[in-house]
Amino acid sequence: MSLGVVAQAAGMFAVTNIDDILILALFFARVRGRPRGASIVVIGQYLGFAGIVAAAVVGALGAGLLPESVLPYLGILPLLLGIRAAWTAWRERHDSETDSPNDGDVGILTVATVTLANGGDNIGVYVPVLANAGTAGMVTYVAVFLVLVAVWCATGRFFATRPPVARTLARWGHIILPVVLIGIGLVILIEGGAFGI
């Protein structure tokens, strides 16, 4: 297991899931005082993220059937997602409200569904990276992602008791995410030699 791959996986997880910290903090705040409330959020988060990872792995394996010369062009996916995220952030720049779960009872399936829906764009980022990582790299990425889900849950629970921190993430996360997605897409395109770059 290469430390460089571990660092890349950790960095990718962090930037593609930064908005999850706020959502997790909201969930943890809502289950505070409930028996096994934290367990509900953690299990739901793992179920939802497992769905994201499974879809990304299947997509990467499917991409493995493509000719090697096509793989660098998969960098277009995160690039387009980054442009879309930037467009959305620009269009909603005057909207101060943050996305939050509905007021229904928080259960495992609620958390899993929100995680899966919120992380749908992550699949488009993960597929080209996993497709270019090889089998050992793919296993490393998945292992690091699953470990970091626990870190994210712990961080979300921590932030649930510190509203000023959650507000800061809500304010800047929409700017950081598009920049990073566009950067990931460009790196995949450039390192793969796409367009003769």
N, C-alpha and C positions, 0 to 999 in steps of 0.2 A: 504494500500500500504506500504509494508515493505521497510524501507530505505536500508536494505541490498540488496534486489532485485533490487532497483533503482540503487544502486552503481554498482552491477554486470552488469546490462543492459548497463549502461553508459560506463563501462570499456570495455565490449565486443564490443559495437558500435565503440568506439574510436580505438581499435586495429584492428578491421576488416575493417575499413574505412579510415585508415591513408593515404592510397594512393589517396583516393578521394580528399583530400585537395589540392594536387598538380594539379589534373585534373580540379577541380573547379577553382583554381587560374588561370589556363591556359584559361579556358572558360571566366571567368570574364575579363581577360586581353583582350581577343579578341572582347568582346562586348562593351568595354569601349567607350563611346561617342555615342553609338547607342541609339535611343529612346527606353525605356523600356528594355534595354539590360540585366540589372540585373534580371528583372522579368522573362525573357526567361530562364536564367540559373536556377533560383530557381524553377520555375514550372517544368522544365525538370528534375531537380534533384529529386523533390518529386514524379513525375510520375515514373521515373526509380526505385527509392527506394521502392515505393508502390508495384511495381511488385515483387521485391525481398522479401518484407515482406509477401505479399500474398502467394507466392510460399512456403515460409518457414512455414507459419501457416498451409497451406494445408498439407504440408509434415509432420508437427508435429501432426496434427489431424489424419493423416493416420497412423503415428507411434503409436498413441494412441490405435489403433486396435491391436497392437502387445502385446504379453504377457509381463507383467511387468519385468520378468527376462531378457528379450532381450534388454530393453531400455538402460542399461549401455553400451552395445556394440555399440550403435550409436556414442559413443565417438571416434570410429575408423575413422569416416568421417573427423572431423577436424584434427585428427592426420595424416591421409593420405594427406589431403590438405596441412598441414604444411610441411610434408616431401616433397611433390611436389614443394611447394613454395621455400623451402630450396634448392632443386635440381636445380630449375630454376635459383635462385639467384647465386648459385655456378657456374652453366654452363655459365651464362652471366656476371660473375664478372668483366670481362675486358671491357664490353660494357658500355660506359659512357652516351649513349643516353637514354632519358626518353621517355616513351610512351606519345604521345600527340594526340589530336584530329586531324583529317585531315584538310586540308586547305579550305574545303568547308564552306559555310555560316553556322554560328551557329544558330540553331533554337531549339525550345522546343523538337522536336523529336530527334534531334541530341544528345542533352544533355541526354535525357531519355534513348536512346539506348546505349550510352557509359556507363552511370551509371549502367544499367541493365547488360550489358556485363561484365563490370569491377567488379560488385558485385556478379556475378554468384557463385563464391566460397563461398560467405557469406551464401548462402542458406544451404550448407552442414554443416556450423558451427551452424547456428541458429536452424535448425531442431531438433537435439538432445537436445539442451538446452531448447527449447520451449516445446518439448515433455515431458521433465522431470519437467517443471516448474508448471504444473497444470494450470487451467483456469485463476485464478487470477494472477498468475505469468506471463502467456502469455500476458494478457491484459497490465500488467505493462511494460513488455519488449517492446511491440509494441508502447505504449504511449511514453516511454522514447526515443525509436528510432526515432519516428516522431518529437519529440521536438528537438532532437540533429541534425536532418537534417538541421533545421534552423540555429543552431549554426555552423554546418559545412559550410553552405553557407556563413554565415557572416565571418567565418575564411578564407575561400577561397578567398572571395572578399578582405579581409584585406591583405592576402599574395600576391594577384595579383599586389599590389603596392610595394612589398618588395621581389625582386628576390633572394637576398641571403638566405632568409628563405626557399623559395621554393626549392632552390638548396640543402639545408641541408636535407630537407625531402626526396628529390629524392635520396640522397646519402645513407641514413640510413634506410628508410622505408622497403626496401627489406630484411633487416636483422631482423628487429623487428617483422614483420608479421609472418614469419615461426616459430619463437620461441614462439610467443603467441599462434598460432594455435596448435602447438604440445602440449603446456601447457594446453590449453582448453581440448583437446582430452584426455590427461592423467588424468586430474582432473575428467572428466566425467566417465572414466573407473575405476579409483580408488575409487571415492566416491560411485559409483554404485556397487562396489564389483565384477567387471568383472574379470575373470581369477583367482578368489579367492584372489585378492589383498586386 
